[in-house]
Amino acid sequence: MINWCILDNLKAYYSICFQFVGRSNNHFAHAGNYVQAEQLRDEGDTSVGRLPTSLYPLHYDLELIPDFYDSEPPFFFDGSVRIRIECRRFTNIIYLNSYQLSVADESIQIFVDPESPVSAEDPEWVSTEVDDDFRFYKIFLDRFLTEDAWYVLELSFSGEIRPPSVNRGLWWDSYIDQGEGTAR
């Protein structure tokens, strides 16, 4: 039996896995065109790995399914997340922290939360991009999200349960049962 542990604040790495934001510079891609948006500058700076604050997570429903059936590492997991987000500044890009996760693009769904205090149209995602330098997964939308509206983002992902030496993200460990003297 292998125990698994979560280190380094699960919310920061596997978010709970995800924290959302909009693009931080003053150009926003919209349907292949760039729109000047000087007034929309965020506090976060994605060029140095910080998340902007355009979108704010209100609630996470996270499911992680570890697979320890192989007798030896590496071990893997599947997961899914449903995140309720509030749009604080309009944006058409969702940034996710995604350290060593593989997101299933076909699983991405985003829609207006039925309890949103502001009416808005459901966006469609048009493309995705992985930024390995800053560990972001970007979802590009076909329209700008409406300020003060709430949205729901759902997606599935998978990853490796890291060995203890990595010491970040989701990791496994073993121990010696003192009563039985066996490794678990």
N, C-alpha and C positions, 0 to 999 in steps of 0.2 A: 504494500500500500504506500502510495506517495502522497504526502501532504502538499497542498499548494497554498501559497501566500501571495498577498498583494502588497507591494511596497511603493514607496515614493508617492504617496497620495494618488490612489487610483483615479481620482477625478482629473489629475493633471496629465496622466498618461493614457489611460484606456477609456476614458470617460464614457466612463462616467465622464469616460472615454473621450468625450467630445465637449469642446466649448466652441461657441459660434461667434463669428464676427463678420464684418464687412471689409471691403478693401480699404487700406489705410491711406493710399496716396490720393492725389486729386483727380485721377482719371478713372472712370468707371466704364467697363465694357458693356455695351448694350446692343445685342443683335449684330455683333460684328463691328459696330462703330464705337468710338470712344467719345465720351461726353465729359466736358469740363465740369468739375464739381468742387470748386474751391471752398464752398460753404460746408462741405460734408466731411471735412478732415476728422479722422478718429484719433483718440488718445493713443491707441496701440499702433505700433509700427511693424508691419509684417516684414519689412526689409531687414530687420534685426531679430526676427523670430517672435515678436510680441503680437498678441492678438488684439485687433481693434475691438471697439465696443458697440458696433452697430446692432448686433443681435445679442440678446441676453437669454441664457437658458432659464426657464421657469421650473421645469420638472424633467427628470430622466426616468424612463423605464428601461432597465438594462438587463439582458439575459446573457450569461456566459455559460457555455457548455464545454467543460474540459474533457479531453479524451486521454485517459491514462491506461487504455487497454493494451497498448504495446508495453512489453516488459522493460524496455530500455528507452531513454530519451533519444531523440527529441520528442516532446509531447506537443500536441496542438489543441486549439480550442476554436469553437464557432461562437458567434455572438450576434445579437441584434439589439437595436436601441430605437426607442421612440422618444423623441425629445420635443417638448413644448417650448417654443422660443418666442420672445417678444422683439419686434423690430423697433429699435430706438432711433435709428437713423436709416433712411432708405438706402438700400444696397441691392445688388443683384448677384452677389457672390457670398457663399457660405464657406467659412474656413473651419476646418475641424482639426484638432490635435489628433494625429494618427500614427504615432510612433510604432513602426513595424507591424502595421495592420494592413490587410488586404480587404478593401471594400468591394462588395459585389455591386457594380454599377446598376445592374438590372433590378436590384432591390430598392433603389432610391425612390422614395415618394415624398412629396412635400405638398401640403395643402393648408388652407386657412382653417384654424381651429374653430370649431362650432361655437366656442365660448368667447371668441375674440370680441373685445370691446369696440372694435372698428371694423367696418365692412371692407373687404378686399377681394381681389380675384386670386384664384389658385394659380401659382406659378408652375412652370414646367422646367425641369432641369434640361440643359442643352448639351453640356459637356462637363467633364471632370479633369482634374489635373493633380498630380502628386508632386509636392515640393519636398524632396528628400533632404535638402539643406536645412529647412526649418521644421520638418516633420509635419507639414500641413497637407491635408486633403482638401481640395477646393471644388466646390460645386457651383457651376455657373448657371444662372437662371435666365429665362427668356424675358423677364421683366423685373423691374425694381420692386422690392417688397414695400408695402405701405407702412409708413411710420405709425407706431402705436398699435398695429395689428399683431395678433398672435398667430403663429403657424405651428404646424406639426411636421417634423422631419422623421422619417423612418428609413432605416437601412440595416443591412446585414454585413457582417465582416468576419474575418478569421485571422488567426495569428499563431505564433509559436509561444508556448509557455516556456519562458526563458530559464536557463540553468541558474543556480544560486550565485554564481560568479558574476553574472550580468547585473544583478541587484537593482533592477528597475522594471517597471511594468508588471505584468503578471508572471510570477516565477514559481518554480517547484522546489521542494527540498525533501530530504529524507532524514531519518533519525534511527537510532538503535533503541528498540523497546527494552528497557532495563529489566522488566519482569521476565521476558522471554529470550532476551539476547539476540533478537533478530532485527534485521534492517526493515524499516517500513517506509 
